[in-house]
Protein backbone atom coordinates (compact mmCIF):
# COMPACT_ATOMS: atom_id res chain seq x y z
CA UNK A 1 0.00 0.00 0.00
CA UNK A 2 1.21 3.50 -0.70
CA UNK A 3 0.05 5.16 2.52
CA UNK A 4 0.74 2.46 5.10
CA UNK A 5 2.92 -0.54 5.71
CA UNK A 6 1.60 -3.82 4.30
CA UNK A 7 1.86 -5.41 7.73
CA UNK A 8 -0.89 -3.07 8.96
CA UNK A 9 -3.52 -4.56 6.66
CA UNK A 10 -6.46 -6.07 8.53
CA UNK A 11 -8.50 -8.26 6.19
CA UNK A 12 -11.46 -8.03 8.56
CA UNK A 13 -11.79 -4.42 7.36
CA UNK A 14 -12.12 -5.51 3.74
CA UNK A 15 -15.46 -4.46 2.20
CA UNK A 16 -16.50 -6.89 -0.53
CA UNK A 17 -17.74 -5.48 -3.85
CA UNK A 18 -17.74 -8.34 -6.39
CA UNK A 19 -16.08 -11.56 -7.52
CA UNK A 20 -13.57 -11.04 -10.31
CA UNK A 21 -12.71 -14.66 -11.05
CA UNK A 22 -12.93 -18.14 -9.60
CA UNK A 23 -10.96 -21.14 -10.78
CA UNK A 24 -11.98 -24.52 -9.43
CA UNK A 25 -8.98 -26.26 -11.05
CA UNK A 26 -6.41 -23.90 -9.54
CA UNK A 27 -8.39 -23.54 -6.28
CA UNK A 28 -8.28 -19.74 -6.48
CA UNK A 29 -10.76 -16.91 -5.99
CA UNK A 30 -10.16 -13.25 -6.82
CA UNK A 31 -12.45 -10.56 -5.39
CA UNK A 32 -12.65 -6.77 -5.57
CA UNK A 33 -13.45 -4.49 -2.68
CA UNK A 34 -11.95 -1.76 -0.53
CA UNK A 35 -9.64 -1.40 2.44
CA UNK A 36 -9.45 1.69 4.65
CA UNK A 37 -6.80 4.30 3.94
CA UNK A 38 -4.68 5.31 6.91
CA UNK A 39 -4.02 8.75 5.43
CA UNK A 40 -7.57 9.47 4.23
CA UNK A 41 -10.11 7.44 6.24
CA UNK A 42 -13.04 8.91 4.29
CA UNK A 43 -11.60 7.62 0.99
CA UNK A 44 -11.12 3.84 1.13
CA UNK A 45 -8.69 2.25 -1.30
CA UNK A 46 -9.70 -0.25 -3.95
CA UNK A 47 -8.21 -3.64 -3.21
CA UNK A 48 -8.02 -7.06 -4.83
CA UNK A 49 -7.79 -10.17 -2.69
CA UNK A 50 -6.75 -13.40 -4.35
CA UNK A 51 -7.31 -16.51 -2.26
CA UNK A 52 -5.42 -19.68 -3.10
CA UNK A 53 -5.69 -23.04 -1.38
CA UNK A 54 -2.23 -24.12 -0.28
CA UNK A 55 -0.79 -27.41 -1.50
CA UNK A 56 -0.82 -30.29 0.96
CA UNK A 57 2.54 -31.43 2.27
CA UNK A 58 3.47 -35.11 1.94
CA UNK A 59 3.90 -35.15 5.73
CA UNK A 60 0.13 -34.94 6.24
CA UNK A 61 -0.37 -38.63 5.46
CA UNK A 62 2.23 -39.74 8.00
CA UNK A 63 0.57 -37.60 10.68
CA UNK A 64 -2.97 -39.01 10.37
CA UNK A 65 -2.54 -41.20 13.43
CA UNK A 66 -1.27 -38.25 15.47
CA UNK A 67 -4.49 -36.29 14.91
CA UNK A 68 -3.60 -33.90 12.09
CA UNK A 69 -7.28 -34.12 11.09
CA UNK A 70 -9.71 -32.27 13.33
CA UNK A 71 -12.79 -33.98 11.91
CA UNK A 72 -14.19 -35.84 8.91
CA UNK A 73 -17.61 -36.23 7.33
CA UNK A 74 -18.54 -39.13 5.09
CA UNK A 75 -19.93 -38.10 1.70
CA UNK A 76 -20.58 -41.53 0.25
CA UNK A 77 -19.18 -44.96 -0.55
CA UNK A 78 -19.51 -47.80 -3.01
CA UNK A 79 -17.79 -51.17 -3.04
CA UNK A 80 -14.17 -50.53 -1.99
CA UNK A 81 -14.36 -46.73 -2.41
CA UNK A 82 -15.25 -44.17 0.25
CA UNK A 83 -14.99 -40.38 0.05
CA UNK A 84 -15.09 -37.85 2.86
CA UNK A 85 -14.77 -34.19 3.65
CA UNK A 86 -11.96 -33.49 6.13
CA UNK A 87 -10.81 -30.55 8.23
CA UNK A 88 -7.24 -30.04 9.41
CA UNK A 89 -6.32 -28.83 12.87
CA UNK A 90 -5.09 -25.24 12.90
CA UNK A 91 -1.29 -25.36 12.74
CA UNK A 92 1.35 -22.79 11.85
CA UNK A 93 3.03 -25.20 9.45
CA UNK A 94 -0.22 -26.14 7.67
CA UNK A 95 -1.96 -22.92 6.55
CA UNK A 96 -5.30 -23.39 4.80
CA UNK A 97 -4.72 -20.79 2.12
CA UNK A 98 -2.50 -18.02 0.86
CA UNK A 99 -3.94 -14.53 0.33
CA UNK A 100 -2.46 -12.03 -2.12
CA UNK A 101 -3.39 -8.39 -1.52
CA UNK A 102 -3.13 -5.68 -4.17
CA UNK A 103 -3.87 -2.27 -2.68
CA UNK A 104 -4.40 0.26 -4.04
CA UNK A 105 -5.57 -1.68 -7.10
CA UNK A 106 -5.58 0.15 -10.42
CA UNK A 107 -7.92 -0.43 -13.37
CA UNK A 108 -5.10 -2.40 -14.98
CA UNK A 109 -4.95 -4.76 -12.00
CA UNK A 110 -8.72 -5.19 -12.02
CA UNK A 111 -8.73 -6.06 -15.72
CA UNK A 112 -5.87 -8.51 -15.23
CA UNK A 113 -7.63 -10.45 -12.46
CA UNK A 114 -11.09 -10.38 -14.08
CA UNK A 115 -12.27 -13.55 -15.80
CA UNK A 116 -12.19 -12.98 -19.54
CA UNK A 117 -12.60 -14.69 -22.88
CA UNK A 118 -9.44 -15.45 -24.82
CA UNK A 119 -8.69 -14.78 -28.49
CA UNK A 120 -5.88 -16.65 -30.24
CA UNK A 121 -3.82 -14.14 -32.20
CA UNK A 122 -0.99 -14.52 -34.70
CA UNK A 123 1.72 -11.95 -34.06
CA UNK A 124 3.81 -11.49 -37.19
CA UNK A 125 7.09 -9.56 -37.05
CA UNK A 126 5.27 -6.66 -38.73
CA UNK A 127 2.51 -6.63 -36.10
CA UNK A 128 5.14 -6.77 -33.39
CA UNK A 129 6.83 -3.68 -34.77
CA UNK A 130 3.62 -1.71 -35.40
CA UNK A 131 1.49 -2.67 -32.37
CA UNK A 132 3.25 -4.75 -29.73
CA UNK A 133 6.60 -2.99 -29.46
CA UNK A 134 5.03 0.49 -29.02
CA UNK A 135 2.75 -1.00 -26.34
CA UNK A 136 5.76 -2.45 -24.51
CA UNK A 137 7.75 0.78 -24.69
CA UNK A 138 4.77 2.72 -23.30
CA UNK A 139 4.38 0.31 -20.37
CA UNK A 140 4.05 2.27 -17.13
CA UNK A 141 7.34 1.93 -15.17
CA UNK A 142 5.36 2.10 -11.92
CA UNK A 143 4.02 -1.39 -12.67
CA UNK A 144 7.54 -2.85 -12.39
CA UNK A 145 8.71 -0.77 -9.43
CA UNK A 146 8.58 -3.91 -7.30
CA UNK A 147 11.13 -5.49 -9.67
CA UNK A 148 13.46 -2.50 -9.32
CA UNK A 149 13.13 -2.71 -5.53
CA UNK A 150 14.36 -6.32 -5.68
CA UNK A 151 17.23 -5.47 -8.02
CA UNK A 152 18.54 -2.62 -5.87
CA UNK A 153 18.18 -4.64 -2.67
CA UNK A 154 15.43 -2.71 -0.91
CA UNK A 155 13.04 -5.68 -1.10
CA UNK A 156 13.39 -9.47 -0.85
CA UNK A 157 17.14 -9.20 -0.12
CA UNK A 158 17.03 -12.03 2.41
CA UNK A 159 15.25 -14.30 -0.07
CA UNK A 160 17.84 -14.19 -2.86
CA UNK A 161 18.98 -17.74 -3.62
CA UNK A 162 21.57 -16.89 -6.26
CA UNK A 163 23.06 -13.69 -7.64
CA UNK A 164 25.06 -13.65 -10.87
CA UNK A 165 26.15 -10.74 -13.08
CA UNK A 166 22.95 -11.17 -15.10
CA UNK A 167 20.21 -12.68 -12.90
CA UNK A 168 18.80 -12.87 -9.39
CA UNK A 169 17.03 -16.11 -8.47
CA UNK A 170 14.47 -16.01 -5.65
CA UNK A 171 11.19 -17.70 -4.61
CA UNK A 172 8.13 -16.49 -6.50
CA UNK A 173 5.32 -15.11 -4.35
CA UNK A 174 3.06 -17.86 -5.75
CA UNK A 175 5.01 -20.48 -3.77
CA UNK A 176 4.39 -21.12 -0.08
CA UNK A 177 8.12 -21.90 0.37
CA UNK A 178 7.12 -25.13 2.12
CA UNK A 179 5.87 -27.76 -0.32
CA UNK A 180 8.79 -28.71 -2.59
CA UNK A 181 6.51 -30.37 -5.18
CA UNK A 182 4.93 -26.92 -5.72
CA UNK A 183 8.31 -25.15 -5.92
CA UNK A 184 8.15 -21.92 -7.94
CA UNK A 185 11.20 -19.69 -8.38
CA UNK A 186 11.76 -16.56 -10.44
CA UNK A 187 14.93 -15.44 -12.21
CA UNK A 188 14.94 -11.68 -12.77
CA UNK A 189 17.23 -10.17 -15.38
CA UNK A 190 19.45 -7.45 -13.93
CA UNK A 191 19.75 -5.32 -17.10
CA UNK A 192 17.31 -3.27 -19.18
CA UNK A 193 18.14 -4.31 -22.77
CA UNK A 194 15.59 -7.16 -22.85
CA UNK A 195 11.91 -6.37 -22.33
CA UNK A 196 10.54 -9.66 -23.63
CA UNK A 197 11.48 -12.81 -25.52
CA UNK A 198 11.47 -10.98 -28.86
CA UNK A 199 14.55 -8.99 -27.78
CA UNK A 200 16.77 -12.06 -27.27
CA UNK A 201 19.77 -12.39 -29.61
CA UNK A 202 22.59 -14.89 -29.97
CA UNK A 203 25.02 -12.17 -28.96
CA UNK A 204 25.08 -11.37 -26.05
CA UNK A 205 22.15 -13.38 -24.62
CA UNK A 206 22.88 -17.02 -25.47
CA UNK A 207 25.72 -17.35 -22.98
CA UNK A 208 23.86 -15.67 -20.13
CA UNK A 209 20.80 -17.91 -20.64
CA UNK A 210 23.00 -21.00 -20.50
CA UNK A 211 24.58 -19.67 -17.32
CA UNK A 212 21.15 -19.09 -15.82
CA UNK A 213 20.09 -22.65 -16.62
CA UNK A 214 23.24 -23.99 -14.96
CA UNK A 215 22.75 -21.77 -11.88
CA UNK A 216 19.09 -22.79 -11.54
CA UNK A 217 19.97 -26.46 -11.73
CA UNK A 218 22.61 -25.98 -9.03
CA UNK A 219 20.25 -24.04 -6.72
CA UNK A 220 17.45 -26.62 -6.79
CA UNK A 221 19.93 -29.49 -6.42
CA UNK A 222 21.85 -27.98 -3.51
CA UNK A 223 18.84 -26.65 -1.61
CA UNK A 224 16.09 -29.20 -2.33
CA UNK A 225 17.92 -32.21 -3.84
CA UNK A 226 15.98 -31.83 -7.10
CA UNK A 227 17.68 -33.41 -10.11
CA UNK A 228 18.38 -31.55 -13.35
CA UNK A 229 15.20 -32.86 -14.95
CA UNK A 230 13.08 -31.96 -11.93
CA UNK A 231 12.17 -28.40 -12.91
CA UNK A 232 10.66 -26.63 -15.90
CA UNK A 233 12.21 -23.31 -16.91
CA UNK A 234 10.11 -21.19 -19.19
CA UNK A 235 9.50 -17.68 -20.49
CA UNK A 236 6.08 -16.10 -20.96
CA UNK A 237 5.00 -14.38 -24.15
CA UNK A 238 3.10 -12.21 -23.66
CA UNK A 239 4.40 -11.74 -20.09
CA UNK A 240 2.40 -9.97 -17.39
CA UNK A 241 5.14 -7.33 -17.08
CA UNK A 242 7.90 -6.23 -19.43
CA UNK A 243 11.06 -6.75 -17.45
CA UNK A 244 12.68 -9.95 -18.67
CA UNK A 245 12.36 -12.89 -16.29
CA UNK A 246 12.34 -16.69 -16.34
CA UNK A 247 10.04 -19.02 -14.39
CA UNK A 248 11.54 -22.06 -12.64
CA UNK A 249 8.86 -24.54 -11.55
CA UNK A 250 8.87 -28.09 -10.17
CA UNK A 251 7.76 -30.62 -12.78
CA UNK A 252 5.20 -31.93 -10.29
CA UNK A 253 3.49 -28.55 -10.17
CA UNK A 254 0.89 -28.91 -12.94
CA UNK A 255 -2.26 -27.06 -13.91
CA UNK A 256 -0.80 -23.56 -13.60
CA UNK A 257 -2.48 -20.99 -15.82
CA UNK A 258 0.93 -19.73 -16.92
CA UNK A 259 1.83 -23.10 -18.45
CA UNK A 260 -0.74 -22.91 -21.25
CA UNK A 261 0.32 -23.65 -24.82
CA UNK A 262 1.27 -20.46 -26.63
CA UNK A 263 2.27 -18.52 -23.52
CA UNK A 264 4.98 -20.65 -21.93
CA UNK A 265 8.14 -21.18 -24.00
CA UNK A 266 10.71 -23.58 -22.55
CA UNK A 267 14.09 -22.02 -21.87
CA UNK A 268 15.78 -25.05 -23.48
CA UNK A 269 13.88 -24.39 -26.73
CA UNK A 270 14.79 -20.70 -26.70
CA UNK A 271 18.45 -21.59 -26.18
CA UNK A 272 18.25 -24.02 -29.12
CA UNK A 273 16.76 -21.34 -31.38
CA UNK A 274 19.49 -18.88 -30.44
CA UNK A 275 22.13 -21.53 -31.14
CA UNK A 276 20.74 -21.83 -34.68
CA UNK A 277 20.99 -18.07 -35.28
CA UNK A 278 23.68 -16.70 -37.56
CA UNK A 279 26.39 -14.67 -35.86
CA UNK A 280 25.20 -11.61 -37.79
CA UNK A 281 21.80 -10.62 -39.17
CA UNK A 282 18.25 -11.22 -38.02
CA UNK A 283 17.52 -13.82 -35.35
CA UNK A 284 14.99 -16.63 -35.72
CA UNK A 285 12.94 -15.26 -32.80
CA UNK A 286 12.89 -11.85 -34.46
CA UNK A 287 11.50 -13.35 -37.69
CA UNK A 288 8.97 -15.80 -36.22
CA UNK A 289 5.20 -15.45 -36.09
CA UNK A 290 4.01 -16.27 -32.56
CA UNK A 291 0.52 -17.56 -31.80
CA UNK A 292 -0.83 -16.96 -28.31
CA UNK A 293 -4.00 -16.16 -26.40
CA UNK A 294 -5.01 -12.64 -25.40
CA UNK A 295 -7.71 -12.01 -22.82
CA UNK A 296 -10.38 -9.48 -23.71
CA UNK A 297 -9.13 -7.18 -20.94
CA UNK A 298 -5.50 -7.20 -22.09
CA UNK A 299 -4.17 -3.88 -23.38
CA UNK A 300 -3.17 -5.50 -26.68
CA UNK A 301 -6.52 -7.19 -27.30
CA UNK A 302 -8.35 -4.45 -29.22
CA UNK A 303 -5.52 -3.34 -31.54
CA UNK A 304 -4.44 -6.93 -32.27
CA UNK A 305 -8.03 -8.10 -32.86
CA UNK A 306 -8.62 -5.16 -35.24
CA UNK A 307 -5.40 -5.82 -37.15
CA UNK A 308 -6.16 -9.51 -37.53
CA UNK A 309 -9.72 -8.73 -38.65
CA UNK A 310 -8.27 -6.65 -41.48
CA UNK A 311 -6.02 -9.53 -42.48
CA UNK A 312 -8.95 -11.97 -42.48
CA UNK A 313 -11.08 -9.55 -44.52
CA UNK A 314 -8.27 -9.32 -47.07
CA UNK A 315 -8.17 -13.13 -47.28
BELCOR-V238818 format. One record per backbone hydrogen bond with DSSP energy under -1.0 kcal/mol. CO is the residue of the C=O (numbers start at 1). NH is the residue of the N-H. Records with the same first field share a line. If there is no record, write none. Layout:
CO = NH  NH
This chain:
5 = 8
6 = 9
10 = 13
11 = 14
15 = 34
18 = 32
20 = 115
21 = 30
23 = 27  28
27 = 53
28 = 23
29 = 51
30 = 20  21
31 = 49
32 = 17  18
33 = 47
34 = 15
35 = 45
40 = 43
45 = 35
46 = 105
47 = 33
48 = 102
49 = 31
50 = 100
51 = 29
52 = 98
57 = 60
60 = 63
61 = 64
63 = 68
64 = 67
68 = 89
71 = 87
73 = 85
76 = 83
78 = 81
81 = 78
83 = 75  76
85 = 73
87 = 70  71
91 = 94
96 = 54
98 = 52
100 = 50
102 = 48
106 = 110
107 = 111
108 = 112
109 = 113
117 = 296
119 = 294
121 = 292
123 = 290
124 = 128
125 = 129
126 = 130
127 = 131  132
128 = 133
131 = 135
132 = 136
133 = 137
134 = 138
136 = 139
140 = 143
141 = 144
142 = 145
144 = 148
145 = 149
146 = 150
147 = 151
148 = 152
149 = 154  155
156 = 159
162 = 169
166 = 190
167 = 164
168 = 188
169 = 161  162
170 = 186
172 = 175
179 = 182
180 = 183
183 = 250
184 = 172
185 = 248
186 = 170
187 = 246
188 = 168
194 = 244
196 = 199
197 = 200
201 = 205
202 = 206
205 = 209
206 = 210
207 = 211
208 = 212
209 = 213
210 = 214
211 = 215
212 = 216
213 = 217
214 = 218
215 = 219
216 = 220
217 = 221
218 = 222
219 = 223
220 = 224  226
221 = 225
227 = 230
230 = 251
232 = 249
233 = 267
234 = 247
235 = 265
244 = 189
246 = 187
247 = 234
248 = 185
249 = 232
250 = 253
252 = 254
256 = 259
257 = 260
260 = 263  264
263 = 237
265 = 235
266 = 270
267 = 271
268 = 272
269 = 273
270 = 274
271 = 275
272 = 276
283 = 287
284 = 288
290 = 123
292 = 121
294 = 119
295 = 298
298 = 301
300 = 304
301 = 305
302 = 306
303 = 307
304 = 308
305 = 309
306 = 310
307 = 311
308 = 312
309 = 313
310 = 314
311 = 315
